[in-house]
Amino acid sequence: MKTHTLFRSEEQLKQRFTAEQLDDFWRVSKRWKIRHPQGAEDAWQQAMILEALSLLDERNPHYTFVAASLYEQQLYHQVAASRGVEVDHVHQVFAREANRLAAKGLYQAEVVSSFTQQELTEMSTWLDRSRNQLFTYIGLKTLVDRYVTRDFNRQVVELPQERWLMIAMTLHRHETEHRLEKIKEAYWALSNLYMTVATPTLANAGKPNGQLSSCFIDTVDDSLQGIYDSNTDVATLSKYGGGIGVYMGKVRSRGSSIRGFKNASSGVVPWIKQLNNTAVSVDQLGQRQGAIAVYLDAWHKDILAFLDLRLNNGDERLRAHDIFTGICLPDLFMEKVEAREDWHLFDPYEVRTVMGFSLEDSYDEFDGRGTFRTRYEACVAHPELTRDTVPAIEIMKRVMKSQLETGVPFHFYRDEVNRQNPNSHAGMIYSSNLCTEIMQNMSATTFQSTAIEDDVIVTKRIPGDFVVCNLSSIHLARAVEDDVLERLIPVQVRMLDNVIDLNELPVPQAKRTNQRYRGIGLGTFGWHHLLVKKGIRWESKEASKFADELYEQIAWLTIKASADLAEERGTYPLFEGSDWETGAYFGKRGYTEEKWKQLKEQVATTGIRNGYLMAVAPNSSTAIIAGTTASIDPIFQKVYSEEKKDYKIPVTAPDLNEETTWYYKSAYYIDQHWTIRQNAARQKHIDQSISLNFYVQNTIQAKELLALHLDAWKSKMKSTYYVRSTSIELIDCDSCSS
């Protein structure tokens, strides 16, 4: 059957799909033409796409590419018409269009003007339309609907390949040597879907509004001014699309003293409710509400009320349904849970006042011993220190009840995190971010004074470490299979390092912290997809061994890339005294092979550019664009529907066929202890952490869930993310998607 005249690349379709597959499609799509002989062209185009999607199922997964090809052709014809050129010339006028869009305020003028017309024209020759064939339908539609540039009437004015190029141009515009070659390499990496950048970078690079970093972590000071200042900072960052992690462990508990008046404090819950209102009201230009996670220590007196914040019953005045919660767990607490012993809850303000130290400022430096438990036991023994005493297992039961009903709290294993912190010489890590993969030094910004100077109100604050997450991820199923990691990772590290200097962060202490540590988070997605392509079953020793070997390779390449970048640009300011400089980082992980010894010597001699390097984020949105599985997660189902507010699209697991189907076991039927073993193998190579979900049936018994948590803790996990039960629906963090 002859195609509609709009689609001039039927030969291209024939190259990708068998004649039988296409005949089936054209035969079915002909029905619409017979029923609507005078149908409008747009309706005919859309009808063929819908027909292709209607045929998409487990036996015919290729129809996602048929639909994508049809949609891509439709898109190119529309943009070519708006540009007044033939489809074959649509990319050739990129230089002209870039200047036009900059003049209209749709592109950032500074980015476009930093290149000559000759350079823009040369870059336009790199745009390779054939790489659109890598997209599934849902991947291409997600990219077009949410990320490519649109005009003020919401019409598409930028094509997918141009989005990749604009990201590459934006992130490399200040390079001084071989700039075009570096941009071309970045375009190669992005357009071949070997990697993705974080959602804010994907959405905002080259555009006049928005920032490029994914999410942030704040530490709230125990003062009225500090609490309100923090709320303002959180609102400001949420406005620009950032996900926020907030550590509240320094704030005094309910019933604590204020200025000597006993029982005056209302505790952390009212302040968390304020953050909840901020998340709802600062809704990121109406696109989605803000996303905020709040962390509290397991020994804080308000912990039980905190664990109930998201429950669907009880006193609504004590609920905050739009906040995500995380609990900071010391080793000692987990030991008490396992031994079924008592646990004592303290007020952090009273501990500071009576004991002369802050309990949250310490951790156990060694397994089974260290500063935290020494101080905790001193608090327990002090007769003047008030406390609430409960069985540790009762707190854990409350944790698990909340997890099975709401998916949270997340777990943050504070001792292991700080033992492995390469920058422990410069600070402390109290909690994680919204998605539990970022582990960097934190401290509270504190109020100093307010005065009128020259008829202007001047407020002075002492900046703390306000963490910034800069993310990107490797598409494992493509990059590993095509053997491009050695070429790819230096491109990613350079791009991430450039984000630090390009980003205009609206909170000054965040910008300061970003510059001090130059932290980045290089991560991965497509792990299950890669296992399937390798013919490796999830529940196998082979999968854990492969994770160990692959992530060691990624770690070596990432550290090497940052060390090479340090030779070119210098080290991060706090390098001196770090585990990177002393070599302790390599010793803690048992890196003794010759290549590691050489790298250790290079880092000690010339430094490293980034104080934090690797973090595996959830990255579900960008995994959809790349046509693979999210993060290190197994699939939910082989066939499902991706539902958004205005459409529902069928999706199949990537590379699904008669051979691979046996390796695609659903997450909810996988023994999660195998997932923990895999993650233990990869975690030792990741200097930060990994967004690790547990997938459980809603019939799981409490003892089974407890066994998972104990296994994760004993396996040296730094954090765990959602407990995803079959009875609840959870929302992923778009901001952290990379």
C-alpha positions in Angstrom: 0.0 0.0 0.0 1.2 3.5 -0.9 1.7 5.8 2.1 0.1 9.2 2.5 2.1 11.7 0.4 3.2 13.5 3.6 5.6 10.7 4.5 8.3 10.8 1.9 10.7 8.5 3.8 8.8 5.2 3.3 12.1 3.8 2.1 13.6 4.7 5.5 10.8 2.8 7.2 11.4 -0.2 5.0 15.0 -0.2 6.1 14.0 -0.4 9.7 11.1 -2.8 9.6 10.3 -6.0 7.7 7.9 -5.9 4.8 5.5 -8.1 6.7 5.5 -5.7 9.7 4.8 -2.7 7.5 2.2 -4.4 5.4 0.3 -5.3 8.6 0.5 -1.7 9.7 -0.6 -0.1 6.4 -3.4 -2.6 6.0 -4.8 -1.7 9.4 -4.2 2.0 9.0 -6.1 1.9 5.6 -9.3 1.3 7.5 -9.2 4.9 8.8 -8.7 6.2 5.2 -11.7 4.2 3.9 -13.9 5.5 6.7 -12.7 9.1 6.2 -11.9 9.6 2.5 -11.9 13.3 2.9 -10.1 13.3 6.3 -7.9 16.3 7.1 -4.2 15.7 6.7 -3.4 16.3 10.4 -6.1 13.8 11.4 -4.7 11.3 8.9 -1.2 11.7 10.4 -2.5 11.3 13.9 -4.6 8.3 12.9 -1.7 6.4 11.6 0.3 7.0 14.8 -2.7 5.8 16.8 -3.0 2.7 14.7 0.6 1.9 15.2 0.2 2.3 18.9 -2.9 0.1 18.9 -0.8 -2.7 17.4 2.0 -2.3 20.0 2.1 -5.2 22.4 4.5 -7.8 23.8 4.6 -9.7 20.5 5.0 -6.5 18.4 7.2 -4.1 20.3 8.6 -2.7 17.1 5.5 -0.6 16.5 6.8 1.9 19.0 9.4 2.7 16.4 6.9 2.8 13.6 4.9 5.4 15.6 8.0 7.3 16.5 9.0 7.4 12.8 5.6 8.7 11.8 5.6 11.3 14.6 9.1 12.4 13.7 8.1 13.0 10.1 5.1 14.9 11.2 7.2 17.1 13.5 9.8 17.8 10.8 7.2 18.8 8.3 5.5 21.2 10.7 8.8 22.9 11.7 10.0 23.0 8.1 6.8 24.8 7.1 7.2 27.3 10.0 10.8 28.0 8.8 9.7 28.3 5.2 12.1 25.6 3.9 12.0 22.1 2.5 12.2 19.3 5.0 15.6 18.3 3.7 16.9 21.7 4.5 15.3 22.2 8.0 18.6 21.8 9.9 20.6 23.8 7.4 19.0 27.0 8.6 19.8 26.3 12.3 22.2 29.3 12.5 19.5 31.7 11.2 16.9 30.1 13.6 19.2 30.3 16.6 19.7 34.1 16.1 15.9 34.6 15.5 15.0 32.7 18.6 17.6 34.6 20.6 16.1 37.9 19.4 12.7 36.7 20.4 13.8 35.8 23.9 13.4 32.1 23.4 17.1 31.3 23.4 19.6 32.9 25.8 21.2 35.7 23.8 24.5 35.3 25.6 24.8 31.7 24.4 24.1 32.3 20.7 26.2 35.5 20.6 29.2 33.7 22.0 29.5 31.9 18.6 30.2 33.4 15.2 27.9 32.8 12.3 30.6 30.6 10.7 30.7 28.5 13.9 26.9 28.2 14.0 26.8 27.2 10.4 29.5 24.6 10.9 27.7 23.1 13.9 24.5 22.9 11.9 26.2 20.4 9.6 26.6 18.0 12.5 22.9 17.7 13.1 22.1 14.1 12.2 18.4 13.4 11.7 19.0 9.7 11.4 19.7 9.6 15.1 16.0 10.3 15.7 15.5 6.6 14.8 16.9 5.7 18.3 13.8 7.1 19.9 10.8 5.1 21.0 7.5 6.9 20.5 7.1 7.7 24.2 10.7 8.8 24.3 10.4 11.2 21.4 7.0 12.5 22.6 8.3 13.1 26.1 11.3 15.1 24.7 9.1 17.2 22.4 6.3 17.7 24.9 8.4 18.8 27.8 11.9 19.9 26.8 12.4 21.2 23.3 12.0 25.0 22.9 8.5 26.3 22.1 7.3 29.8 21.3 4.9 31.9 23.3 2.0 30.2 21.6 3.4 26.8 22.6 4.4 25.9 19.1 7.5 23.7 18.6 10.4 25.8 17.3 13.3 23.5 18.1 13.8 19.9 16.8 15.2 17.1 19.0 18.7 17.1 17.5 18.8 20.8 17.9 18.0 20.4 21.6 21.0 18.1 22.0 23.2 20.6 20.2 22.0 23.6 22.2 22.8 21.8 25.4 26.3 21.0 24.2 26.8 24.6 23.0 25.5 26.0 26.3 27.7 23.9 28.5 30.9 24.5 26.5 30.5 28.1 25.5 33.3 29.3 27.8 35.8 26.6 26.7 39.1 28.3 25.6 40.7 25.5 23.6 39.2 23.3 20.9 35.8 24.5 21.8 34.0 23.2 18.7 35.6 19.8 19.0 34.3 19.5 22.6 30.8 20.6 21.6 30.8 18.0 18.8 31.9 15.3 21.3 29.1 16.3 23.7 26.6 16.3 20.8 27.8 12.8 19.8 27.3 11.6 23.4 23.8 13.1 23.7 22.4 12.5 20.3 23.4 8.8 20.3 21.6 8.5 23.7 24.8 7.3 25.3 24.0 9.7 28.2 21.5 12.2 29.4 21.8 15.4 31.4 19.7 16.1 34.4 16.1 17.3 33.8 16.8 21.0 34.6 19.8 21.0 32.2 17.8 19.2 29.6 14.9 21.7 30.0 16.8 25.0 30.5 20.1 24.9 28.7 20.3 27.6 26.2 17.0 29.2 27.3 16.7 32.5 29.2 15.0 31.2 32.3 15.7 28.5 34.9 18.8 26.9 36.4 20.8 23.8 35.5 21.2 21.9 38.8 18.8 19.1 39.9 18.3 19.5 43.6 19.6 21.0 46.8 20.1 20.1 50.5 19.7 22.7 53.3 20.4 22.4 57.1 18.0 24.3 59.3 19.4 26.3 62.2 17.7 26.1 65.5 16.4 29.7 65.6 13.3 31.5 64.5 15.2 33.5 62.0 17.0 30.4 60.7 13.8 28.5 60.2 12.1 31.3 58.2 15.3 32.1 56.2 15.5 28.4 55.3 11.9 28.4 54.2 12.6 31.4 52.0 15.6 29.8 50.4 13.7 26.6 49.8 10.9 28.5 48.2 13.3 30.4 46.0 15.0 27.2 44.7 11.7 25.4 44.3 10.4 28.2 42.1 13.1 27.4 39.6 12.5 23.7 39.5 14.8 22.3 42.1 14.0 19.4 44.4 14.9 20.1 48.0 16.2 18.0 50.9 15.9 19.6 54.3 17.6 18.4 57.5 15.6 19.5 60.6 17.6 17.5 63.2 19.1 20.7 64.9 15.6 22.2 65.6 14.5 21.7 69.2 11.7 19.3 70.0 8.1 19.8 71.2 8.2 20.8 74.9 11.7 22.2 74.8 12.6 25.5 76.4 12.7 28.9 74.6 14.7 31.6 76.3 14.5 29.7 79.6 10.7 29.2 79.5 10.0 25.4 79.8 7.6 23.6 77.5 7.5 26.5 75.2 8.5 24.9 71.9 6.0 23.3 69.6 8.7 21.1 67.9 9.5 20.4 64.3 6.0 19.4 63.0 4.6 23.0 62.7 7.7 24.1 60.7 7.4 21.0 58.5 3.8 21.9 57.8 5.1 25.3 56.6 7.4 23.6 54.2 4.5 21.5 53.1 2.6 24.7 52.2 5.7 26.0 50.4 5.8 22.8 48.3 2.2 23.2 47.3 2.1 27.0 46.7 5.4 27.5 45.0 4.3 25.3 42.1 7.1 25.9 39.5 5.2 28.1 37.0 2.1 25.9 37.3 3.8 22.8 35.8 4.1 20.8 39.1 4.2 21.5 42.8 7.5 21.7 44.6 9.1 18.6 45.9 10.6 18.7 49.4 12.0 15.9 51.6 12.6 16.5 55.3 15.0 14.4 57.4 15.0 13.8 61.1 17.3 11.7 63.4 16.0 8.5 65.0 16.9 9.8 68.4 15.0 13.1 68.1 12.1 13.5 70.6 9.7 14.3 67.8 10.5 11.3 65.7 7.2 9.4 66.4 5.1 12.4 65.3 7.4 12.9 62.3 6.8 9.3 61.2 3.1 9.9 61.2 3.2 13.0 59.0 2.0 11.4 55.8 -0.5 8.9 57.3 -4.1 9.2 56.1 -5.7 9.0 59.5 -5.3 10.8 62.8 -5.2 14.5 63.6 -4.9 16.5 60.3 -3.3 19.3 62.2 -0.3 17.0 62.6 -0.2 15.8 59.0 1.9 17.1 56.0 0.8 14.9 53.1 2.9 16.7 50.4 6.2 16.3 52.2 8.5 13.3 51.7 10.2 12.1 54.9 13.5 10.5 55.7 14.9 9.1 58.9 18.6 9.3 59.8 19.7 6.0 61.3 22.9 5.4 63.3 24.3 1.9 63.5 23.5 1.8 67.2 19.8 2.2 66.6 19.8 -0.7 64.1 21.7 -2.8 66.7 19.0 -2.0 69.3 16.3 -2.9 66.8 17.9 -6.3 66.1 18.5 -7.0 69.8 15.0 -5.8 70.7 16.4 -3.3 73.2 15.2 0.2 74.4 16.0 3.4 72.5 16.1 6.8 74.1 14.8 10.0 72.5 16.3 13.4 73.3 15.8 17.1 72.6 18.8 18.4 70.6 18.6 21.8 72.2 18.7 20.3 75.7 21.6 18.0 74.7 23.6 21.1 73.5 22.7 23.0 76.7 23.3 20.3 79.3 26.0 18.2 77.6 28.0 20.9 75.8 27.9 19.1 72.5 25.5 18.4 69.6 24.7 14.8 69.3 24.0 15.1 65.6 27.5 16.4 65.0 29.1 13.1 65.6 29.1 9.6 64.0 30.8 6.2 64.7 34.1 6.3 62.9 34.5 2.5 63.1 32.1 -0.4 63.0 30.7 -0.9 66.5 32.6 2.0 68.1 33.0 5.7 67.8 32.1 9.2 68.9 28.4 9.0 68.4 27.7 6.0 70.6 30.0 7.3 73.3 28.1 10.6 73.3 24.7 8.9 73.1 25.5 6.6 76.0 26.7 9.7 78.0 23.3 11.3 77.4 21.5 8.1 78.5 23.6 8.1 81.7 23.1 11.8 82.6 20.5 12.1 85.3 19.4 15.7 84.4 18.8 15.0 80.8 15.1 14.3 80.0 14.3 11.6 77.5 11.5 9.4 76.2 12.2 5.7 76.2 10.7 3.3 73.8 11.6 -0.2 72.4 13.7 0.4 69.3 11.6 -2.2 67.4 8.4 -0.1 68.1 10.0 2.9 66.3 10.9 0.6 63.4 7.3 -0.8 63.3 6.1 2.8 62.9 8.6 3.3 60.1 7.4 0.2 58.3 3.8 1.0 58.8 4.3 4.4 57.2 6.4 2.9 54.3 3.7 0.3 53.4 1.0 3.1 53.5 2.9 5.9 51.9 6.3 4.6 50.6 8.3 6.7 53.0 10.4 7.5 55.2 13.6 7.1 53.2 16.5 5.6 55.1 19.8 7.5 55.6 22.5 5.4 57.3 24.5 8.2 58.8 27.5 6.3 60.2 28.4 4.5 56.9 27.8 7.7 55.0 30.3 9.7 57.1 32.8 6.9 57.3 33.0 6.9 53.5 32.9 10.7 53.1 36.0 11.7 51.2 35.7 15.3 52.7 35.2 14.5 56.3 38.1 16.8 57.1 35.9 19.7 56.1 32.5 18.9 57.5 29.6 16.5 58.3 26.9 14.9 56.3 23.6 15.0 58.2 21.1 13.8 55.6 20.5 13.3 51.9 18.5 14.9 49.2 15.0 14.3 47.8 16.1 11.1 46.1 18.7 9.8 48.6 21.7 9.6 46.2 23.5 12.8 47.2 25.9 12.7 50.1 27.9 15.9 50.6 29.0 18.1 53.6 26.3 20.2 55.1 26.0 23.0 57.7 23.4 25.6 58.7 23.4 29.2 57.5 23.1 31.3 60.6 21.7 34.8 61.1 24.2 37.4 62.3 22.6 40.9 62.3 20.3 43.4 60.7 21.0 47.1 60.3 20.2 50.1 58.3 23.1 51.3 56.2 22.7 54.3 53.9 18.9 54.0 54.3 19.0 50.4 53.1 18.2 47.4 55.4 21.2 45.1 55.4 20.9 41.6 56.8 24.0 39.6 57.4 24.1 35.8 57.5 27.0 33.4 58.0 26.8 31.0 55.1 26.7 27.3 55.7 27.2 24.4 53.2 24.0 24.4 51.1 24.4 21.3 48.9 23.9 21.5 45.1 23.3 18.3 43.0 24.7 18.4 39.4 23.7 15.2 37.7 24.0 13.2 34.4 23.7 9.5 33.7 25.2 6.9 31.4 22.9 4.8 29.3 24.4 1.5 30.2 22.6 -0.7 27.7 24.0 1.5 24.8 27.3 2.7 26.1 28.5 -0.6 27.5 27.3 -2.6 24.5 29.0 -0.1 22.1 32.1 0.0 24.3 32.3 3.8 24.5 32.7 4.4 28.3 36.3 5.4 27.9 35.4 8.1 25.4 32.1 9.0 27.0 32.9 9.6 30.7 35.5 12.4 30.2 32.8 14.2 28.2 30.3 13.9 31.0 32.7 15.0 33.7 33.7 18.1 31.7 30.0 18.9 31.1 29.1 18.6 34.8 32.1 20.6 35.9 31.0 23.4 33.5 27.5 23.4 34.9 29.0 24.5 38.3 30.5 27.7 36.8 27.6 28.4 34.4 24.8 28.1 36.9 23.3 31.3 38.3 21.9 30.0 41.6 19.5 32.3 43.4 20.7 31.3 46.9 24.2 32.6 47.5 25.3 30.0 50.0 24.4 27.3 47.5 26.6 28.9 44.9 29.4 29.2 47.5 29.2 25.5 48.4 29.1 24.5 44.8 32.3 26.3 44.2 34.0 25.0 47.4 33.4 21.3 46.7 32.6 21.4 43.0 30.5 18.3 43.6 29.0 16.4 40.7 26.9 13.2 40.5 27.7 11.0 37.5 25.2 8.1 37.5 23.7 5.4 35.4 20.5 4.0 34.0 19.5 1.0 31.9 20.9 -1.6 34.3 18.1 -4.1 33.9 18.2 -3.5 30.1 21.9 -4.2 30.1 21.5 -7.4 32.1 18.9 -8.6 29.6 21.1 -7.8 26.6 23.9 -9.7 28.3 21.6 -12.7 29.1 22.2 -12.3 32.9 19.4 -13.1 35.3 18.7 -10.5 38.0 18.7 -13.1 40.8 22.1 -14.5 40.2 25.7 -14.2 41.5 26.7 -13.4 38.0 24.6 -10.1 38.2 26.3 -9.1 41.4 29.8 -9.9 40.0 29.0 -7.9 36.8 27.8 -4.9 38.9 31.1 -5.1 40.9 33.3 -5.1 37.7 31.3 -2.6 35.7 31.0 0.0 38.5 34.7 -0.3 39.3 35.4 0.5 35.7 33.1 3.5 35.8 34.6 4.7 39.1 38.2 4.5 37.7 37.2 6.3 34.5 35.3 9.0 36.4 38.1 9.7 39.0 40.6 9.7 36.1 38.6 12.2 34.1 38.3 14.5 37.1 42.0 14.1 37.9 42.9 15.0 34.3 40.6 18.0 34.5 42.4 19.1 37.6 45.6 19.2 35.7 44.0 21.5 33.2 41.9 23.7 35.6 43.1 23.1 39.2 41.7 21.2 42.1 38.6 22.0 44.1 39.4 24.5 47.0 39.0 22.0 49.8 41.2 19.3 48.3 44.0 19.6 50.9 43.4 17.2 53.7 40.7 15.2 51.9 40.7 11.4 51.4 41.5 12.2 47.8 44.8 13.9 48.8 45.8 11.5 51.5 45.0 8.4 49.4 42.6 7.1 52.1 39.8 7.0 49.6 41.5 4.3 47.6 42.6 2.4 50.7 39.1 2.2 52.2 37.9 0.5 49.0 40.7 -1.9 48.7 41.9 -0.6 45.3 45.4 -2.2 45.1 45.8 -3.1 41.4 48.5 -1.3 39.5 46.1 1.0 37.5 44.6 2.1 40.8 48.0 2.8 42.4 48.9 4.9 39.4 45.6 6.9 39.7 46.1 7.3 43.4 49.5 8.8 42.8 48.2 11.1 40.1 45.4 12.4 42.4 47.8 13.0 45.2 50.2 14.8 42.9 48.0 17.0 40.7 44.7 16.8 42.6 41.2 16.2 41.5 38.7 18.7 40.1 35.6 17.5 41.9 35.3 16.8 45.6 32.3 14.5 45.0 31.9 12.5 41.8 29.4 9.7 41.5 25.7 9.3 42.5 23.0 7.1 40.9 19.7 9.0 40.7 16.2 7.7 40.0 16.3 9.2 36.4 12.9 7.8 35.3 12.0 10.7 33.0 15.3 10.7 31.1 15.3 6.9 30.9 12.0 7.1 29.1 13.5 9.5 26.6 16.5 7.2 26.1 14.2 4.2 25.7 15.6 2.1 28.5 15.0 1.0 32.1 15.3 3.5 35.0 18.4 3.8 37.2 19.4 0.4 38.7 15.8 -0.7 39.0 14.1 -3.7 37.5 11.1 -3.2 35.3 7.5 -3.1 36.7 5.9 -4.9 33.8 6.9 -6.0 30.3 4.0 -4.0 28.9 2.3 -1.0 30.5 0.8 2.4 29.8 2.6 5.6 30.5 0.0 7.9 31.8 0.3 11.7 31.8 -2.4 14.3 32.5 -3.4 14.5 28.8 -2.4 11.2 27.2 -1.9 7.5 27.8 0.7 5.6 25.7 1.5 1.9 25.6 5.1 1.0 26.4 7.0 -2.3 26.2 10.3 -3.2 27.9 13.3 -2.3 25.7 14.6 -4.9 23.3 11.7 -7.2 24.2 11.6 -10.4 22.1 11.2 -14.2 22.4 14.8 -14.5 23.8 14.9 -11.5 26.2 11.5 -11.9 27.7 12.7 -14.6 30.1 15.2 -12.1 31.7 12.6 -9.4 32.3 11.3 -10.5 35.7 9.0 -7.9 37.3 10.3 -6.0 40.3 7.5 -7.1 42.5 8.4 -10.8 42.0 12.2 -10.4 42.4 13.7 -11.4 45.7 14.9 -8.0 47.0 17.8 -9.6 48.8 19.4 -10.2 45.4 18.9 -6.5 44.7 20.7 -5.6 47.9 23.6 -7.9 47.0 23.9 -6.2 43.6 23.8 -2.8 45.2 26.4 -3.7 47.8 28.7 -4.7 44.9 28.2 -1.3 43.2 28.0 0.9 46.3 31.6 0.4 47.3 32.6 2.1 44.0 30.2 5.0 44.3 31.5 7.8 46.5 28.0 9.2 47.2 25.0 6.9 47.1 22.3 5.2 45.0 18.5 5.7 44.9 17.7 2.1 45.9 14.0 1.2 45.9 12.5 -1.9 47.5 9.6 -3.5 45.6 7.3 -5.5 47.8 3.9 -7.1 47.6 1.2 -5.5 49.7 0.9 -8.9 51.5 4.5 -8.7 52.8 4.8 -9.5 56.5 6.5 -7.0 58.9 9.3 -9.4 59.7 10.1 -9.8 55.9 10.3 -6.0 55.4 12.4 -5.7 58.6 14.8 -8.4 57.2 15.3 -6.3 54.1 16.2 -3.2 56.1 18.6 -5.1 58.3 20.2 -6.7 55.2 20.6 -3.3 53.6 22.2 -1.9 56.7 24.5 -4.8 57.2 25.5 -4.7 53.5 26.8 -1.2 54.0 24.1 0.6 52.1 24.3 4.4 52.6 20.5 4.9 51.9 17.3 3.4 50.7 14.7 5.2 48.7 11.0 4.3 48.4 9.4 1.1 49.7 7.2 0.5 46.6 4.3 -1.6 47.5 1.8 -2.9 45.0 -0.9 -1.1 46.9 0.4 2.4 46.6 1.3 4.8 43.8 4.3 6.9 44.2 5.7 10.0 42.4 9.3 10.1 41.2 11.4 13.2 41.5 11.5 14.8 38.0 14.2 17.3 39.2 16.6 14.5 40.1 16.1 12.6 36.8 19.3 12.5 34.9 
